[in-house]
Amino acid sequence: MRLVLGAIMIAHGYHKVFGGFHHHMEFVGSLGLPRWMAYLSAGTEFFGGIGIVLGLFTRFFSLAIVIEMAVVIWKVSFQKRADGQRRVRISAGAGRDGVCAALF
């Protein structure tokens, strides 16, 4: 499980660290977060993934990844509509639009 999570995080962080960092910084800024937090995000994904694969500081990097994913879910998946209500865009669970409905 550790190897799979680490490999996924390395893959997601690689293009942010080597090439597309400017776009990532603009995206983080568009979410209403300070643009400097893009450094934390890219570092957590890439270097945290490497640390998890190698088994170095796994608790620290796992906590950093959990915090990052919580922010991603909060800022990206919960969008505020024009009428002030929040719209939930999570479709990985059960329900009419979820992954379970597509599989079963």
C-alpha positions as CSV (number, residue, x, y, z in Angstrom):
1,M,0.0,0.0,0.0
2,R,2.9,2.3,0.8
3,L,4.5,1.7,-2.5
4,V,1.3,2.4,-4.5
5,L,0.5,5.6,-2.6
6,G,4.1,6.8,-3.0
7,A,4.1,6.0,-6.7
8,I,0.9,7.9,-7.3
9,M,2.1,10.9,-5.3
10,I,5.4,11.0,-7.2
11,A,3.5,10.8,-10.5
12,H,1.3,13.7,-9.5
13,G,4.1,15.8,-8.2
14,Y,6.6,15.2,-10.9
15,H,5.1,17.5,-13.5
16,K,4.6,20.2,-10.9
17,V,8.3,20.1,-9.8
18,F,9.8,19.6,-13.3
19,G,8.0,21.9,-15.7
20,G,4.5,23.0,-14.9
21,F,5.1,24.7,-11.6
22,H,4.0,28.1,-12.9
23,H,0.6,26.7,-13.9
24,H,0.3,25.0,-10.5
25,M,1.1,28.2,-8.7
26,E,-1.7,30.0,-10.7
27,F,-4.2,27.2,-9.9
28,V,-3.4,27.4,-6.2
29,G,-3.9,31.2,-6.3
30,S,-7.2,30.8,-8.1
31,L,-8.5,28.7,-5.2
32,G,-8.1,31.6,-2.9
33,L,-4.9,30.2,-1.2
34,P,-1.6,32.1,-1.1
35,R,0.4,31.3,-4.2
36,W,3.5,30.3,-2.1
37,M,1.5,27.3,-0.8
38,A,2.1,25.8,-4.3
39,Y,5.7,25.1,-3.1
40,L,4.3,23.1,-0.2
41,S,1.9,21.2,-2.4
42,A,4.4,20.3,-5.0
43,G,7.0,19.3,-2.4
44,T,4.5,17.2,-0.5
45,E,3.5,15.3,-3.5
46,F,6.9,14.7,-5.1
47,F,9.3,14.5,-2.2
48,G,6.7,13.1,0.2
49,G,6.0,10.3,-2.4
50,I,9.7,9.5,-2.6
51,G,10.0,9.4,1.2
52,I,7.0,7.1,1.5
53,V,8.3,4.7,-1.2
54,L,11.7,4.6,0.6
55,G,10.1,4.3,4.0
56,L,11.7,7.5,5.3
57,F,9.7,9.7,7.7
58,T,6.5,7.9,6.6
59,R,4.3,9.3,9.4
60,F,5.4,12.9,8.7
61,F,4.9,12.6,4.9
62,S,1.6,10.7,5.4
63,L,0.3,13.5,7.6
64,A,1.4,16.1,5.1
65,I,-0.4,14.2,2.3
66,V,-3.6,13.8,4.4
67,I,-3.6,17.6,5.1
68,E,-3.0,18.3,1.4
69,M,-5.8,16.0,0.3
70,A,-8.2,17.5,2.8
71,V,-7.5,21.0,1.5
72,V,-8.0,19.8,-2.1
73,I,-11.3,18.2,-1.3
74,W,-12.4,21.3,0.6
75,K,-11.3,23.9,-2.0
76,V,-12.0,22.0,-5.2
77,S,-14.9,19.7,-4.5
78,F,-17.1,22.1,-2.5
79,Q,-17.8,25.0,-4.7
80,K,-20.1,27.9,-3.8
81,R,-22.9,28.6,-6.2
82,A,-24.2,32.0,-7.2
83,D,-27.1,31.6,-4.8
84,G,-24.8,31.0,-1.9
85,Q,-25.4,27.3,-1.5
86,R,-22.6,24.8,-1.7
87,R,-22.5,22.2,-4.4
88,V,-20.7,19.0,-3.8
89,R,-18.7,17.5,-6.7
90,I,-17.5,14.3,-5.1
91,S,-18.5,11.4,-7.3
92,A,-16.2,8.6,-6.0
93,G,-18.7,7.1,-3.7
94,A,-22.1,5.4,-4.0
95,G,-25.0,7.2,-5.5
96,R,-26.5,8.0,-8.9
97,D,-23.3,9.6,-10.2
98,G,-20.8,7.7,-8.2
99,V,-18.3,5.0,-9.2
100,C,-20.4,2.3,-7.6
101,A,-23.3,3.1,-9.9
102,A,-21.1,2.8,-12.9
103,L,-19.7,-0.6,-11.8
104,F,-22.9,-2.3,-10.5
